[in-house]
Amino acid sequence: MTKHIAPREQRESEISLAQLRGDCARMAPHWVVPATAVPAPVPPSRIHGVVVTAASARLIDAMSEYGD
């Protein structure tokens, strides 16, 4: 089986990092996302039907040793 190697051509998609950063900087104002309200946390009393193994529960319980 023979391999055909196509000649490499300069394509429009092959731009430098500096050009890409410049394009992104010019487009940034168009990508502004409006602020949204942060949803309120769900109280534990509303969470039901979640089942975890005992090993997972012990792991989560032990993680408090690493916090704060």
PDB file of N, CA, C and O in Angstrom, chain B, residues numbered from 101:
ATOM      1  N   MET B 101       0.845  -1.164   0.000  1.00  0.00           N
ATOM      2  CA  MET B 101       0.000   0.000   0.000  1.00  0.00           C
ATOM      3  C   MET B 101       0.896   1.235   0.000  1.00  0.00           C
ATOM      4  O   MET B 101       1.855   1.310   0.767  1.00  0.00           O
ATOM      5  N   THR B 102       0.588   2.183  -0.845  1.00  0.00           N
ATOM      6  CA  THR B 102       1.378   3.406  -0.915  1.00  0.00           C
ATOM      7  C   THR B 102       0.679   4.513  -0.131  1.00  0.00           C
ATOM      8  O   THR B 102      -0.548   4.569  -0.047  1.00  0.00           O
ATOM      9  N   LYS B 103       1.480   5.367   0.424  1.00  0.00           N
ATOM     10  CA  LYS B 103       0.935   6.499   1.164  1.00  0.00           C
ATOM     11  C   LYS B 103       1.086   7.749   0.319  1.00  0.00           C
ATOM     12  O   LYS B 103       2.158   8.035  -0.215  1.00  0.00           O
ATOM     13  N   HIS B 104       0.008   8.479   0.209  1.00  0.00           N
ATOM     14  CA  HIS B 104       0.043   9.736  -0.515  1.00  0.00           C
ATOM     15  C   HIS B 104       0.124  10.861   0.510  1.00  0.00           C
ATOM     16  O   HIS B 104      -0.753  10.978   1.367  1.00  0.00           O
ATOM     17  N   ILE B 105       1.147  11.675   0.437  1.00  0.00           N
ATOM     18  CA  ILE B 105       1.300  12.797   1.349  1.00  0.00           C
ATOM     19  C   ILE B 105       0.958  14.061   0.580  1.00  0.00           C
ATOM     20  O   ILE B 105       1.639  14.444  -0.371  1.00  0.00           O
ATOM     21  N   ALA B 106      -0.115  14.694   1.020  1.00  0.00           N
ATOM     22  CA  ALA B 106      -0.549  15.920   0.360  1.00  0.00           C
ATOM     23  C   ALA B 106       0.353  17.071   0.779  1.00  0.00           C
ATOM     24  O   ALA B 106       0.799  17.123   1.926  1.00  0.00           O
ATOM     25  N   PRO B 107       0.623  17.985  -0.128  1.00  0.00           N
ATOM     26  CA  PRO B 107       1.456  19.136   0.230  1.00  0.00           C
ATOM     27  C   PRO B 107       0.746  20.014   1.259  1.00  0.00           C
ATOM     28  O   PRO B 107      -0.464  20.232   1.189  1.00  0.00           O
ATOM     29  N   ARG B 108       1.518  20.502   2.201  1.00  0.00           N
ATOM     30  CA  ARG B 108       0.938  21.356   3.234  1.00  0.00           C
ATOM     31  C   ARG B 108       0.721  22.752   2.662  1.00  0.00           C
ATOM     32  O   ARG B 108       1.624  23.353   2.079  1.00  0.00           O
ATOM     33  N   GLU B 109      -0.477  23.241   2.841  1.00  0.00           N
ATOM     34  CA  GLU B 109      -0.819  24.566   2.356  1.00  0.00           C
ATOM     35  C   GLU B 109      -1.141  25.461   3.542  1.00  0.00           C
ATOM     36  O   GLU B 109      -1.653  24.998   4.561  1.00  0.00           O
ATOM     37  N   GLN B 110      -0.842  26.726   3.404  1.00  0.00           N
ATOM     38  CA  GLN B 110      -1.205  27.674   4.444  1.00  0.00           C
ATOM     39  C   GLN B 110      -2.713  27.872   4.373  1.00  0.00           C
ATOM     40  O   GLN B 110      -3.253  28.311   3.357  1.00  0.00           O
ATOM     41  N   ARG B 111      -3.369  27.543   5.459  1.00  0.00           N
ATOM     42  CA  ARG B 111      -4.820  27.684   5.489  1.00  0.00           C
ATOM     43  C   ARG B 111      -5.204  28.874   6.356  1.00  0.00           C
ATOM     44  O   ARG B 111      -4.422  29.341   7.184  1.00  0.00           O
ATOM     45  N   GLU B 112      -6.404  29.345   6.150  1.00  0.00           N
ATOM     46  CA  GLU B 112      -6.917  30.468   6.918  1.00  0.00           C
ATOM     47  C   GLU B 112      -6.991  30.119   8.403  1.00  0.00           C
ATOM     48  O   GLU B 112      -6.831  30.995   9.253  1.00  0.00           O
ATOM     49  N   SER B 113      -7.233  28.834   8.725  1.00  0.00           N
ATOM     50  CA  SER B 113      -7.378  28.437  10.120  1.00  0.00           C
ATOM     51  C   SER B 113      -6.030  28.376  10.842  1.00  0.00           C
ATOM     52  O   SER B 113      -6.001  28.288  12.069  1.00  0.00           O
ATOM     53  N   GLU B 114      -4.941  28.418  10.126  1.00  0.00           N
ATOM     54  CA  GLU B 114      -3.625  28.362  10.739  1.00  0.00           C
ATOM     55  C   GLU B 114      -3.120  29.786  10.978  1.00  0.00           C
ATOM     56  O   GLU B 114      -2.402  30.359  10.159  1.00  0.00           O
ATOM     57  N   ILE B 115      -3.515  30.332  12.118  1.00  0.00           N
ATOM     58  CA  ILE B 115      -3.106  31.679  12.455  1.00  0.00           C
ATOM     59  C   ILE B 115      -2.211  31.632  13.686  1.00  0.00           C
ATOM     60  O   ILE B 115      -2.153  30.621  14.386  1.00  0.00           O
ATOM     61  N   SER B 116      -1.526  32.715  13.938  1.00  0.00           N
ATOM     62  CA  SER B 116      -0.625  32.742  15.089  1.00  0.00           C
ATOM     63  C   SER B 116      -1.423  32.971  16.366  1.00  0.00           C
ATOM     64  O   SER B 116      -2.575  33.404  16.332  1.00  0.00           O
ATOM     65  N   LEU B 117      -0.789  32.672  17.481  1.00  0.00           N
ATOM     66  CA  LEU B 117      -1.426  32.877  18.781  1.00  0.00           C
ATOM     67  C   LEU B 117      -1.726  34.350  18.994  1.00  0.00           C
ATOM     68  O   LEU B 117      -2.767  34.695  19.553  1.00  0.00           O
ATOM     69  N   ALA B 118      -0.834  35.216  18.559  1.00  0.00           N
ATOM     70  CA  ALA B 118      -1.052  36.656  18.707  1.00  0.00           C
ATOM     71  C   ALA B 118      -2.284  37.100  17.924  1.00  0.00           C
ATOM     72  O   ALA B 118      -3.075  37.909  18.409  1.00  0.00           O
ATOM     73  N   GLN B 119      -2.443  36.573  16.722  1.00  0.00           N
ATOM     74  CA  GLN B 119      -3.625  36.920  15.925  1.00  0.00           C
ATOM     75  C   GLN B 119      -4.897  36.415  16.599  1.00  0.00           C
ATOM     76  O   GLN B 119      -5.907  37.117  16.639  1.00  0.00           O
ATOM     77  N   LEU B 120      -4.841  35.211  17.121  1.00  0.00           N
ATOM     78  CA  LEU B 120      -6.007  34.638  17.791  1.00  0.00           C
ATOM     79  C   LEU B 120      -6.381  35.453  19.022  1.00  0.00           C
ATOM     80  O   LEU B 120      -7.558  35.731  19.248  1.00  0.00           O
ATOM     81  N   ARG B 121      -5.383  35.838  19.820  1.00  0.00           N
ATOM     82  CA  ARG B 121      -5.664  36.647  21.006  1.00  0.00           C
ATOM     83  C   ARG B 121      -6.262  37.996  20.624  1.00  0.00           C
ATOM     84  O   ARG B 121      -7.167  38.490  21.296  1.00  0.00           O
ATOM     85  N   GLY B 122      -5.762  38.586  19.558  1.00  0.00           N
ATOM     86  CA  GLY B 122      -6.303  39.860  19.098  1.00  0.00           C
ATOM     87  C   GLY B 122      -7.751  39.727  18.657  1.00  0.00           C
ATOM     88  O   GLY B 122      -8.588  40.569  18.981  1.00  0.00           O
ATOM     89  N   ASP B 123      -8.043  38.666  17.917  1.00  0.00           N
ATOM     90  CA  ASP B 123      -9.424  38.423  17.484  1.00  0.00           C
ATOM     91  C   ASP B 123     -10.345  38.240  18.685  1.00  0.00           C
ATOM     92  O   ASP B 123     -11.460  38.762  18.707  1.00  0.00           O
ATOM     93  N   CYS B 124      -9.873  37.496  19.680  1.00  0.00           N
ATOM     94  CA  CYS B 124     -10.688  37.256  20.884  1.00  0.00           C
ATOM     95  C   CYS B 124     -10.927  38.555  21.643  1.00  0.00           C
ATOM     96  O   CYS B 124     -12.031  38.801  22.128  1.00  0.00           O
ATOM     97  N   ALA B 125      -9.897  39.384  21.745  1.00  0.00           N
ATOM     98  CA  ALA B 125     -10.030  40.657  22.455  1.00  0.00           C
ATOM     99  C   ALA B 125     -11.052  41.559  21.765  1.00  0.00           C
ATOM    100  O   ALA B 125     -11.816  42.258  22.429  1.00  0.00           O
ATOM    101  N   ARG B 126     -11.064  41.542  20.450  1.00  0.00           N
ATOM    102  CA  ARG B 126     -12.041  42.359  19.719  1.00  0.00           C
ATOM    103  C   ARG B 126     -13.455  41.815  19.859  1.00  0.00           C
ATOM    104  O   ARG B 126     -14.417  42.583  19.831  1.00  0.00           O
ATOM    105  N   MET B 127     -13.593  40.518  20.007  1.00  0.00           N
ATOM    106  CA  MET B 127     -14.924  39.913  20.126  1.00  0.00           C
ATOM    107  C   MET B 127     -15.463  39.915  21.555  1.00  0.00           C
ATOM    108  O   MET B 127     -16.668  39.769  21.756  1.00  0.00           O
ATOM    109  N   ALA B 128     -14.585  40.078  22.555  1.00  0.00           N
ATOM    110  CA  ALA B 128     -14.986  39.980  23.962  1.00  0.00           C
ATOM    111  C   ALA B 128     -16.212  40.836  24.307  1.00  0.00           C
ATOM    112  O   ALA B 128     -17.103  40.345  25.000  1.00  0.00           O
ATOM    113  N   PRO B 129     -16.295  42.083  23.858  1.00  0.00           N
ATOM    114  CA  PRO B 129     -17.484  42.872  24.211  1.00  0.00           C
ATOM    115  C   PRO B 129     -18.792  42.260  23.707  1.00  0.00           C
ATOM    116  O   PRO B 129     -19.852  42.530  24.271  1.00  0.00           O
ATOM    117  N   HIS B 130     -18.734  41.464  22.681  1.00  0.00           N
ATOM    118  CA  HIS B 130     -19.944  40.848  22.132  1.00  0.00           C
ATOM    119  C   HIS B 130     -20.385  39.636  22.943  1.00  0.00           C
ATOM    120  O   HIS B 130     -21.506  39.155  22.774  1.00  0.00           O
ATOM    121  N   TRP B 131     -19.518  39.138  23.819  1.00  0.00           N
ATOM    122  CA  TRP B 131     -19.809  37.913  24.556  1.00  0.00           C
ATOM    123  C   TRP B 131     -20.223  38.160  25.999  1.00  0.00           C
ATOM    124  O   TRP B 131     -20.184  37.239  26.814  1.00  0.00           O
ATOM    125  N   VAL B 132     -20.614  39.374  26.328  1.00  0.00           N
ATOM    126  CA  VAL B 132     -20.995  39.690  27.696  1.00  0.00           C
ATOM    127  C   VAL B 132     -22.234  38.880  28.074  1.00  0.00           C
ATOM    128  O   VAL B 132     -23.225  38.858  27.345  1.00  0.00           O
ATOM    129  N   VAL B 133     -22.159  38.226  29.212  1.00  0.00           N
ATOM    130  CA  VAL B 133     -23.274  37.408  29.697  1.00  0.00           C
ATOM    131  C   VAL B 133     -23.962  38.161  30.821  1.00  0.00           C
ATOM    132  O   VAL B 133     -23.301  38.592  31.766  1.00  0.00           O
ATOM    133  N   PRO B 134     -25.277  38.328  30.736  1.00  0.00           N
ATOM    134  CA  PRO B 134     -25.968  39.047  31.805  1.00  0.00           C
ATOM    135  C   PRO B 134     -25.880  38.277  33.126  1.00  0.00           C
ATOM    136  O   PRO B 134     -25.887  37.046  33.153  1.00  0.00           O
ATOM    137  N   ALA B 135     -25.799  39.035  34.211  1.00  0.00           N
ATOM    138  CA  ALA B 135     -25.738  38.408  35.531  1.00  0.00           C
ATOM    139  C   ALA B 135     -27.066  37.736  35.837  1.00  0.00           C
ATOM    140  O   ALA B 135     -28.134  38.273  35.544  1.00  0.00           O
ATOM    141  N   THR B 136     -26.983  36.575  36.420  1.00  0.00           N
ATOM    142  CA  THR B 136     -28.202  35.864  36.807  1.00  0.00           C
ATOM    143  C   THR B 136     -28.215  35.702  38.318  1.00  0.00           C
ATOM    144  O   THR B 136     -27.169  35.685  38.967  1.00  0.00           O
ATOM    145  N   ALA B 137     -29.388  35.587  38.849  1.00  0.00           N
ATOM    146  CA  ALA B 137     -29.535  35.398  40.292  1.00  0.00           C
ATOM    147  C   ALA B 137     -29.032  34.011  40.677  1.00  0.00           C
ATOM    148  O   ALA B 137     -29.265  33.033  39.967  1.00  0.00           O
ATOM    149  N   VAL B 138     -28.347  33.943  41.797  1.00  0.00           N
ATOM    150  CA  VAL B 138     -27.846  32.667  42.290  1.00  0.00           C
ATOM    151  C   VAL B 138     -29.009  31.936  42.952  1.00  0.00           C
ATOM    152  O   VAL B 138     -29.676  32.499  43.820  1.00  0.00           O
ATOM    153  N   PRO B 139     -29.261  30.689  42.556  1.00  0.00           N
ATOM    154  CA  PRO B 139     -30.385  29.975  43.167  1.00  0.00           C
ATOM    155  C   PRO B 139     -30.133  29.732  44.654  1.00  0.00           C
ATOM    156  O   PRO B 139     -28.999  29.529  45.089  1.00  0.00           O
ATOM    157  N   ALA B 140     -31.212  29.760  45.407  1.00  0.00           N
ATOM    158  CA  ALA B 140     -31.113  29.514  46.850  1.00  0.00           C
ATOM    159  C   ALA B 140     -30.755  28.046  47.089  1.00  0.00           C
ATOM    160  O   ALA B 140     -31.186  27.171  46.339  1.00  0.00           O
ATOM    161  N   PRO B 141     -29.971  27.781  48.127  1.00  0.00           N
ATOM    162  CA  PRO B 141     -29.632  26.391  48.414  1.00  0.00           C
ATOM    163  C   PRO B 141     -30.879  25.600  48.817  1.00  0.00           C
ATOM    164  O   PRO B 141     -31.815  26.138  49.409  1.00  0.00           O
ATOM    165  N   VAL B 142     -30.863  24.349  48.489  1.00  0.00           N
ATOM    166  CA  VAL B 142     -31.993  23.475  48.807  1.00  0.00           C
ATOM    167  C   VAL B 142     -31.822  22.965  50.231  1.00  0.00           C
ATOM    168  O   VAL B 142     -30.756  22.454  50.576  1.00  0.00           O
ATOM    169  N   PRO B 143     -32.851  23.093  51.065  1.00  0.00           N
ATOM    170  CA  PRO B 143     -32.727  22.584  52.433  1.00  0.00           C
ATOM    171  C   PRO B 143     -32.620  21.056  52.432  1.00  0.00           C
ATOM    172  O   PRO B 143     -33.241  20.391  51.603  1.00  0.00           O
ATOM    173  N   PRO B 144     -31.841  20.507  53.349  1.00  0.00           N
ATOM    174  CA  PRO B 144     -31.677  19.049  53.394  1.00  0.00           C
ATOM    175  C   PRO B 144     -32.985  18.280  53.513  1.00  0.00           C
ATOM    176  O   PRO B 144     -33.071  17.137  53.064  1.00  0.00           O
ATOM    177  N   SER B 145     -33.995  18.886  54.107  1.00  0.00           N
ATOM    178  CA  SER B 145     -35.278  18.195  54.259  1.00  0.00           C
ATOM    179  C   SER B 145     -35.955  17.928  52.927  1.00  0.00           C
ATOM    180  O   SER B 145     -36.824  17.060  52.846  1.00  0.00           O
ATOM    181  N   ARG B 146     -35.580  18.655  51.876  1.00  0.00           N
ATOM    182  CA  ARG B 146     -36.176  18.445  50.557  1.00  0.00           C
ATOM    183  C   ARG B 146     -35.412  17.439  49.724  1.00  0.00           C
ATOM    184  O   ARG B 146     -35.882  17.026  48.663  1.00  0.00           O
ATOM    185  N   ILE B 147     -34.229  17.034  50.195  1.00  0.00           N
ATOM    186  CA  ILE B 147     -33.424  16.068  49.451  1.00  0.00           C
ATOM    187  C   ILE B 147     -33.783  14.682  49.961  1.00  0.00           C
ATOM    188  O   ILE B 147     -33.567  14.368  51.131  1.00  0.00           O
ATOM    189  N   HIS B 148     -34.326  13.864  49.090  1.00  0.00           N
ATOM    190  CA  HIS B 148     -34.683  12.506  49.477  1.00  0.00           C
ATOM    191  C   HIS B 148     -34.472  11.581  48.297  1.00  0.00           C
ATOM    192  O   HIS B 148     -34.447  12.021  47.148  1.00  0.00           O
ATOM    193  N   GLY B 149     -34.324  10.315  48.582  1.00  0.00           N
ATOM    194  CA  GLY B 149     -34.127   9.338  47.528  1.00  0.00           C
ATOM    195  C   GLY B 149     -32.678   9.159  47.127  1.00  0.00           C
ATOM    196  O   GLY B 149     -32.391   8.445  46.166  1.00  0.00           O
ATOM    197  N   VAL B 150     -31.754   9.793  47.845  1.00  0.00           N
ATOM    198  CA  VAL B 150     -30.343   9.657  47.527  1.00  0.00           C
ATOM    199  C   VAL B 150     -29.774   8.525  48.375  1.00  0.00           C
ATOM    200  O   VAL B 150     -29.912   8.520  49.598  1.00  0.00           O
ATOM    201  N   VAL B 151     -29.137   7.572  47.714  1.00  0.00           N
ATOM    202  CA  VAL B 151     -28.576   6.423  48.418  1.00  0.00           C
ATOM    203  C   VAL B 151     -27.082   6.369  48.144  1.00  0.00           C
ATOM    204  O   VAL B 151     -26.648   6.426  46.993  1.00  0.00           O
ATOM    205  N   VAL B 152     -26.295   6.257  49.218  1.00  0.00           N
ATOM    206  CA  VAL B 152     -24.855   6.117  49.067  1.00  0.00           C
ATOM    207  C   VAL B 152     -24.394   4.919  49.884  1.00  0.00           C
ATOM    208  O   VAL B 152     -25.059   4.500  50.831  1.00  0.00           O
ATOM    209  N   THR B 153     -23.275   4.391  49.510  1.00  0.00           N
ATOM    210  CA  THR B 153     -22.743   3.253  50.261  1.00  0.00           C
ATOM    211  C   THR B 153     -22.167   3.741  51.586  1.00  0.00           C
ATOM    212  O   THR B 153     -21.872   4.925  51.744  1.00  0.00           O
ATOM    213  N   ALA B 154     -22.008   2.831  52.526  1.00  0.00           N
ATOM    214  CA  ALA B 154     -21.446   3.180  53.823  1.00  0.00           C
ATOM    215  C   ALA B 154     -20.021   3.707  53.669  1.00  0.00           C
ATOM    216  O   ALA B 154     -19.620   4.640  54.364  1.00  0.00           O
ATOM    217  N   ALA B 155     -19.262   3.108  52.760  1.00  0.00           N
ATOM    218  CA  ALA B 155     -17.889   3.554  52.541  1.00  0.00           C
ATOM    219  C   ALA B 155     -17.864   4.999  52.037  1.00  0.00           C
ATOM    220  O   ALA B 155     -17.013   5.780  52.459  1.00  0.00           O
ATOM    221  N   SER B 156     -18.772   5.359  51.153  1.00  0.00           N
ATOM    222  CA  SER B 156     -18.827   6.734  50.644  1.00  0.00           C
ATOM    223  C   SER B 156     -19.213   7.695  51.759  1.00  0.00           C
ATOM    224  O   SER B 156     -18.655   8.788  51.853  1.00  0.00           O
ATOM    225  N   ALA B 157     -20.158   7.302  52.601  1.00  0.00           N
ATOM    226  CA  ALA B 157     -20.576   8.151  53.711  1.00  0.00           C
ATOM    227  C   ALA B 157     -19.408   8.379  54.673  1.00  0.00           C
ATOM    228  O   ALA B 157     -19.216   9.494  55.159  1.00  0.00           O
ATOM    229  N   ARG B 158     -18.632   7.337  54.949  1.00  0.00           N
ATOM    230  CA  ARG B 158     -17.468   7.477  55.841  1.00  0.00           C
ATOM    231  C   ARG B 158     -16.428   8.413  55.217  1.00  0.00           C
ATOM    232  O   ARG B 158     -15.821   9.227  55.913  1.00  0.00           O
ATOM    233  N   LEU B 159     -16.231   8.294  53.918  1.00  0.00           N
ATOM    234  CA  LEU B 159     -15.271   9.142  53.224  1.00  0.00           C
ATOM    235  C   LEU B 159     -15.673  10.607  53.336  1.00  0.00           C
ATOM    236  O   LEU B 159     -14.841  11.454  53.662  1.00  0.00           O
ATOM    237  N   ILE B 160     -16.923  10.908  53.074  1.00  0.00           N
ATOM    238  CA  ILE B 160     -17.411  12.277  53.161  1.00  0.00           C
ATOM    239  C   ILE B 160     -17.330  12.775  54.597  1.00  0.00           C
ATOM    240  O   ILE B 160     -16.945  13.920  54.835  1.00  0.00           O
ATOM    241  N   ASP B 161     -17.687  11.930  55.552  1.00  0.00           N
ATOM    242  CA  ASP B 161     -17.636  12.308  56.956  1.00  0.00           C
ATOM    243  C   ASP B 161     -16.206  12.639  57.382  1.00  0.00           C
ATOM    244  O   ASP B 161     -15.987  13.565  58.162  1.00  0.00           O
ATOM    245  N   ALA B 162     -15.241  11.888  56.873  1.00  0.00           N
ATOM    246  CA  ALA B 162     -13.839  12.090  57.242  1.00  0.00           C
ATOM    247  C   ALA B 162     -13.244  13.328  56.572  1.00  0.00           C
ATOM    248  O   ALA B 162     -12.203  13.812  57.017  1.00  0.00           O
ATOM    249  N   MET B 163     -13.860  13.847  55.536  1.00  0.00           N
ATOM    250  CA  MET B 163     -13.305  14.999  54.823  1.00  0.00           C
ATOM    251  C   MET B 163     -13.342  16.261  55.668  1.00  0.00           C
ATOM    252  O   MET B 163     -12.587  17.194  55.396  1.00  0.00           O
ATOM    253  N   SER B 164     -14.193  16.321  56.681  1.00  0.00           N
ATOM    254  CA  SER B 164     -14.246  17.513  57.524  1.00  0.00           C
ATOM    255  C   SER B 164     -12.918  17.734  58.240  1.00  0.00           C
ATOM    256  O   SER B 164     -12.626  18.852  58.665  1.00  0.00           O
ATOM    257  N   GLU B 165     -12.116  16.690  58.380  1.00  0.00           N
ATOM    258  CA  GLU B 165     -10.808  16.831  59.002  1.00  0.00           C
ATOM    259  C   GLU B 165      -9.878  17.695  58.158  1.00  0.00           C
ATOM    260  O   GLU B 165      -8.934  18.275  58.694  1.00  0.00           O
ATOM    261  N   TYR B 166     -10.121  17.797  56.853  1.00  0.00           N
ATOM    262  CA  TYR B 166      -9.235  18.520  55.953  1.00  0.00           C
ATOM    263  C   TYR B 166      -9.711  19.946  55.685  1.00  0.00           C
ATOM    264  O   TYR B 166      -8.965  20.747  55.122  1.00  0.00           O
ATOM    265  N   GLY B 167     -10.929  20.269  56.076  1.00  0.00           N
ATOM    266  CA  GLY B 167     -11.477  21.585  55.788  1.00  0.00           C
ATOM    267  C   GLY B 167     -11.118  22.614  56.842  1.00  0.00           C
ATOM    268  O   GLY B 167     -10.477  22.309  57.848  1.00  0.00           O
ATOM    269  N   ASP B 168     -11.543  23.829  56.587  1.00  0.00           N
ATOM    270  CA  ASP B 168     -11.376  24.974  57.484  1.00  0.00           C
ATOM    271  C   ASP B 168      -9.973  25.066  57.911  1.00  0.00           C
ATOM    272  O   ASP B 168      -9.617  25.965  58.673  1.00  0.00           O
TER     273      ASP B 168
END
